[in-house]
């Protein structure tokens, strides 16, 4: 039972860590505006009501089928509204953490080499299972090097390891830095190492680490991992999760939020051929309901009118819509 609790707790911690690491990537918001989102929601409810009504009319009376379809649609509306609220709350939290992480990573990149090393040292002494964390190797002073091969040394679960704090102006860390780090491990007799950088690593660099795995165990920590460590261990460089930088919001709003994240209602409702197929399917369903209910429903003509209206919308979408295809730019680069 104790092992089960331990592994359950370990699984929850890993899941939470993965979730936060995803939060540091820029959130993708809904490109539709408020009216377009409401239109899609209520049209989906209308389609659900029609499908439920058609499916139940073969087993129940007209009135019973109508009531049953309304109950199902009402339950779906309540559930859908709740899911939309949860999704919006998750998106708001994602954006808050992303903004806080963005500010934190920007502050880290502005640090000098000495400040960056001090930051990593402060983090490592707070991490459980890390012991005997020391700056530099005792037998050699490397103050004359911008990026010394070995910056820190520590013991992790009785395994000695070396840490290099790599501070460069580059946004991508290539294989040459991995090779240099391995040379440092060889020189000082380490078999385990951690390479820390506020940038990202290229796929080739990660592949090289895998190739060295039989001889050297190397962990690559990039910018988002450093930010997550500052959040988890409450370092002063990380803002609060509820932080919303007005400066960042004002910078992002004109180009990144308003223009790409919202579409006019006409474009959202009538701007794609896929919408035309939806209107056509809805028109056929309404026409089918009209055929089924016209003998005992004096108001069946309403279904026919709505079917004609949706057919007109479908024809308009097919005639005016131009589905844009993204050019394959990468093939020409």
PLY file of the C-alpha trace (Angstrom):
ply
format ascii 1.0
element vertex 333
property float x
property float y
property float z
element edge 332
property int vertex1
property int vertex2
end_header
0.00 0.00 0.00
2.87 2.39 0.78
4.48 1.66 -2.58
1.19 2.36 -4.33
0.86 5.71 -2.57
4.46 6.55 -3.40
4.12 5.78 -7.10
0.75 7.54 -7.26
2.29 10.66 -5.76
5.26 10.37 -8.13
2.91 10.05 -11.12
0.91 13.12 -10.03
4.10 15.17 -9.60
5.39 14.20 -13.05
2.00 14.96 -14.60
1.89 18.37 -12.91
5.46 19.13 -14.04
4.63 18.22 -17.64
1.51 20.39 -17.46
3.48 23.42 -16.27
6.17 22.93 -18.91
3.41 23.03 -21.54
2.06 26.22 -19.97
5.32 28.03 -20.79
4.56 27.67 -24.50
2.45 30.45 -25.99
-1.27 29.61 -25.65
-3.32 29.19 -28.80
-6.59 31.04 -28.34
-9.84 30.68 -30.26
-9.63 32.73 -33.45
-13.39 33.27 -33.55
-15.05 36.31 -32.03
-17.79 36.21 -29.40
-20.71 36.07 -31.84
-19.08 33.37 -33.95
-18.48 31.20 -30.88
-22.08 31.61 -29.76
-23.31 30.86 -33.27
-21.37 27.59 -33.41
-22.52 26.59 -29.92
-26.22 27.17 -30.50
-26.16 25.73 -34.01
-24.60 22.56 -32.54
-27.40 22.41 -29.96
-29.95 22.85 -32.73
-28.36 20.03 -34.71
-28.37 17.80 -31.61
-32.06 18.53 -31.03
-32.89 17.64 -34.64
-30.92 14.39 -34.57
-32.45 13.37 -31.22
-35.94 14.24 -32.41
-35.53 12.26 -35.65
-34.13 9.26 -33.80
-36.88 9.17 -31.18
-39.88 9.89 -33.42
-39.75 6.32 -34.75
-40.21 4.94 -31.21
-42.38 7.53 -29.43
-45.21 9.87 -30.22
-44.61 13.32 -31.67
-45.08 15.10 -28.33
-42.96 12.59 -26.40
-40.19 12.83 -29.00
-40.30 16.62 -28.83
-40.05 16.65 -25.01
-37.29 14.04 -25.00
-35.27 15.99 -27.57
-35.68 19.20 -25.56
-34.52 17.50 -22.34
-31.44 16.01 -24.03
-30.60 19.37 -25.62
-31.02 21.21 -22.31
-28.68 18.78 -20.54
-26.17 19.12 -23.38
-26.41 22.92 -23.15
-25.68 22.89 -19.40
-22.79 20.46 -19.83
-21.40 22.40 -22.78
-21.57 25.69 -20.90
-19.70 24.14 -17.99
-17.02 22.74 -20.30
-16.62 26.12 -22.01
-16.14 27.81 -18.64
-13.53 25.22 -17.63
-11.73 25.65 -20.94
-11.69 29.43 -20.56
-10.37 29.16 -17.00
-7.62 26.83 -18.20
-6.77 29.23 -21.04
-6.62 32.19 -18.62
-4.33 30.25 -16.28
-2.19 29.16 -19.23
-1.80 32.75 -20.38
-0.97 34.01 -16.88
1.73 31.38 -16.39
3.05 31.98 -19.90
3.36 35.71 -19.25
5.07 35.11 -15.91
7.41 32.58 -17.50
8.11 34.96 -20.37
9.16 37.70 -17.98
11.24 35.27 -15.90
13.07 33.87 -18.93
13.70 37.38 -20.23
15.25 38.32 -16.88
17.43 35.19 -16.94
18.70 35.94 -20.44
19.70 39.45 -19.33
21.86 38.09 -16.51
25.61 38.01 -16.70
27.50 34.73 -16.56
28.20 35.17 -12.84
24.55 35.98 -12.06
23.36 32.99 -14.09
25.73 30.64 -12.25
24.53 32.06 -8.92
20.91 31.46 -9.97
21.56 27.81 -10.89
23.51 27.33 -7.66
20.61 28.74 -5.60
18.19 26.39 -7.38
20.30 23.26 -7.03
20.84 23.66 -3.29
17.03 23.72 -2.89
16.36 20.59 -4.96
15.95 17.42 -2.85
18.56 14.66 -3.28
21.18 17.19 -4.40
24.00 17.39 -1.88
27.44 18.95 -1.67
26.70 21.55 -4.33
29.85 23.62 -4.88
30.93 26.32 -7.29
33.71 25.28 -9.71
36.20 22.50 -9.22
38.58 22.97 -6.29
41.72 22.15 -8.27
41.27 24.75 -11.00
40.02 28.31 -11.17
38.12 28.99 -14.37
37.31 32.64 -13.86
39.02 33.59 -17.11
36.56 31.56 -19.19
33.21 32.94 -20.26
31.63 29.47 -20.23
33.85 27.16 -18.14
33.60 23.47 -18.97
32.56 22.66 -15.40
30.72 25.34 -13.43
29.27 23.40 -10.50
29.81 20.02 -8.96
27.32 18.14 -6.82
26.26 14.71 -5.59
22.87 13.37 -6.60
21.77 10.20 -4.79
25.41 9.28 -4.16
26.32 9.85 -7.82
28.86 12.66 -8.38
28.01 14.89 -11.29
29.25 18.02 -13.02
27.16 21.00 -14.12
27.93 23.49 -16.87
25.99 26.76 -16.91
26.03 27.76 -20.55
25.27 31.44 -21.14
25.45 32.45 -24.80
23.70 34.89 -27.11
22.50 32.02 -29.30
18.88 30.84 -29.23
19.81 27.25 -30.16
22.51 25.14 -28.56
24.25 22.94 -31.12
26.39 19.80 -31.02
29.66 21.69 -30.51
28.58 22.61 -26.96
27.75 18.97 -26.20
31.19 17.89 -27.43
32.90 20.54 -25.28
30.90 19.45 -22.23
31.84 15.80 -22.77
35.50 16.85 -22.98
35.09 18.54 -19.61
33.55 15.39 -18.14
36.47 13.33 -19.47
39.05 15.80 -18.15
37.71 15.82 -14.59
36.62 12.17 -14.40
32.84 12.56 -14.30
30.37 10.10 -15.80
27.24 12.17 -15.13
26.56 15.77 -16.05
23.90 18.45 -16.44
24.11 21.09 -19.14
22.03 24.15 -18.26
21.23 26.92 -20.75
18.42 29.50 -21.07
18.14 28.59 -24.76
16.82 25.50 -26.57
18.79 22.55 -27.84
18.81 21.47 -31.46
17.56 17.96 -32.35
21.11 17.09 -33.41
22.39 18.02 -29.94
19.78 15.82 -28.26
20.63 12.96 -30.62
24.32 13.29 -29.74
23.46 13.05 -26.04
21.64 9.79 -26.75
24.71 8.45 -28.56
26.89 9.26 -25.53
24.42 7.53 -23.21
26.39 4.28 -22.82
29.45 6.14 -21.58
28.12 9.44 -20.18
24.72 10.25 -18.73
23.92 13.86 -19.64
20.78 15.82 -18.77
19.86 18.88 -20.86
18.02 21.67 -19.06
16.69 24.48 -21.25
14.94 27.77 -20.57
11.49 26.40 -19.71
12.96 23.89 -17.26
14.89 26.65 -15.50
11.75 28.78 -15.29
9.80 25.84 -13.84
12.49 25.28 -11.21
12.34 28.96 -10.21
8.55 28.66 -9.86
8.62 25.36 -7.99
11.25 26.45 -5.49
9.92 30.01 -5.21
12.98 31.88 -6.39
12.66 35.64 -6.29
13.31 35.97 -10.03
9.99 34.24 -10.84
6.84 36.41 -10.65
3.65 35.18 -9.05
1.46 32.85 -11.13
-1.26 35.54 -11.14
1.16 38.08 -12.57
-0.16 39.93 -15.61
2.36 42.31 -17.07
0.50 45.31 -18.47
3.52 46.11 -20.61
3.48 42.64 -22.22
-0.29 42.74 -22.68
-0.12 46.09 -24.41
2.68 44.82 -26.63
0.84 41.63 -27.56
-2.68 42.98 -27.93
-2.50 44.89 -31.27
-0.69 42.24 -33.30
-1.06 38.95 -31.45
-4.48 39.02 -29.81
-6.97 41.21 -31.61
-6.03 40.58 -35.23
-5.20 36.87 -35.34
-7.48 35.75 -32.49
-10.77 37.12 -33.78
-12.60 36.75 -37.06
-15.61 38.71 -38.32
-18.94 36.91 -37.92
-19.48 36.83 -41.69
-16.12 35.17 -42.26
-16.60 32.72 -39.38
-20.16 31.73 -40.36
-19.99 31.94 -44.16
-16.30 31.99 -45.02
-15.55 28.29 -45.49
-16.85 25.46 -47.63
-16.97 23.28 -44.53
-19.67 25.62 -43.19
-21.55 25.12 -46.45
-21.61 21.35 -45.92
-22.93 21.90 -42.39
-25.74 24.11 -43.66
-26.53 21.58 -46.38
-26.73 18.72 -43.87
-28.97 20.80 -41.61
-31.18 21.67 -44.57
-31.60 17.99 -45.51
-32.46 17.07 -41.92
-35.08 19.81 -41.68
-36.56 18.73 -45.00
-36.70 15.12 -43.74
-38.52 16.26 -40.59
-40.98 18.14 -42.77
-41.69 14.99 -44.80
-42.16 12.87 -41.66
-44.36 15.31 -39.73
-46.37 17.08 -42.44
-49.35 14.73 -42.08
-49.97 15.40 -38.37
-48.11 18.65 -37.75
-49.93 21.75 -39.03
-46.80 23.83 -38.49
-44.54 21.56 -40.54
-44.16 24.29 -43.13
-41.78 26.01 -40.68
-39.32 23.14 -41.11
-39.55 23.56 -44.87
-38.85 27.29 -44.63
-35.81 26.75 -42.40
-34.62 24.02 -44.74
-34.81 26.45 -47.65
-33.01 29.11 -45.61
-30.13 26.76 -44.72
-29.96 25.59 -48.33
-29.53 29.22 -49.38
-26.70 29.65 -46.82
-25.02 26.51 -48.14
-25.19 27.75 -51.73
-23.78 31.12 -50.64
-20.87 29.41 -48.84
-20.07 27.22 -51.85
-20.15 30.17 -54.25
-18.21 32.70 -52.16
-15.92 30.69 -49.88
-12.27 30.33 -50.76
-10.51 27.86 -48.52
-6.97 29.19 -48.16
-4.08 26.76 -48.48
-0.89 27.65 -46.66
2.11 27.80 -49.00
4.82 25.26 -48.27
7.43 27.87 -47.49
9.88 25.44 -45.88
10.39 23.64 -49.19
11.88 26.80 -50.69
14.18 27.68 -47.80
0 1
1 2
2 3
3 4
4 5
5 6
6 7
7 8
8 9
9 10
10 11
11 12
12 13
13 14
14 15
15 16
16 17
17 18
18 19
19 20
20 21
21 22
22 23
23 24
24 25
25 26
26 27
27 28
28 29
29 30
30 31
31 32
32 33
33 34
34 35
35 36
36 37
37 38
38 39
39 40
40 41
41 42
42 43
43 44
44 45
45 46
46 47
47 48
48 49
49 50
50 51
51 52
52 53
53 54
54 55
55 56
56 57
57 58
58 59
59 60
60 61
61 62
62 63
63 64
64 65
65 66
66 67
67 68
68 69
69 70
70 71
71 72
72 73
73 74
74 75
75 76
76 77
77 78
78 79
79 80
80 81
81 82
82 83
83 84
84 85
85 86
86 87
87 88
88 89
89 90
90 91
91 92
92 93
93 94
94 95
95 96
96 97
97 98
98 99
99 100
100 101
101 102
102 103
103 104
104 105
105 106
106 107
107 108
108 109
109 110
110 111
111 112
112 113
113 114
114 115
115 116
116 117
117 118
118 119
119 120
120 121
121 122
122 123
123 124
124 125
125 126
126 127
127 128
128 129
129 130
130 131
131 132
132 133
133 134
134 135
135 136
136 137
137 138
138 139
139 140
140 141
141 142
142 143
143 144
144 145
145 146
146 147
147 148
148 149
149 150
150 151
151 152
152 153
153 154
154 155
155 156
156 157
157 158
158 159
159 160
160 161
161 162
162 163
163 164
164 165
165 166
166 167
167 168
168 169
169 170
170 171
171 172
172 173
173 174
174 175
175 176
176 177
177 178
178 179
179 180
180 181
181 182
182 183
183 184
184 185
185 186
186 187
187 188
188 189
189 190
190 191
191 192
192 193
193 194
194 195
195 196
196 197
197 198
198 199
199 200
200 201
201 202
202 203
203 204
204 205
205 206
206 207
207 208
208 209
209 210
210 211
211 212
212 213
213 214
214 215
215 216
216 217
217 218
218 219
219 220
220 221
221 222
222 223
223 224
224 225
225 226
226 227
227 228
228 229
229 230
230 231
231 232
232 233
233 234
234 235
235 236
236 237
237 238
238 239
239 240
240 241
241 242
242 243
243 244
244 245
245 246
246 247
247 248
248 249
249 250
250 251
251 252
252 253
253 254
254 255
255 256
256 257
257 258
258 259
259 260
260 261
261 262
262 263
263 264
264 265
265 266
266 267
267 268
268 269
269 270
270 271
271 272
272 273
273 274
274 275
275 276
276 277
277 278
278 279
279 280
280 281
281 282
282 283
283 284
284 285
285 286
286 287
287 288
288 289
289 290
290 291
291 292
292 293
293 294
294 295
295 296
296 297
297 298
298 299
299 300
300 301
301 302
302 303
303 304
304 305
305 306
306 307
307 308
308 309
309 310
310 311
311 312
312 313
313 314
314 315
315 316
316 317
317 318
318 319
319 320
320 321
321 322
322 323
323 324
324 325
325 326
326 327
327 328
328 329
329 330
330 331
331 332
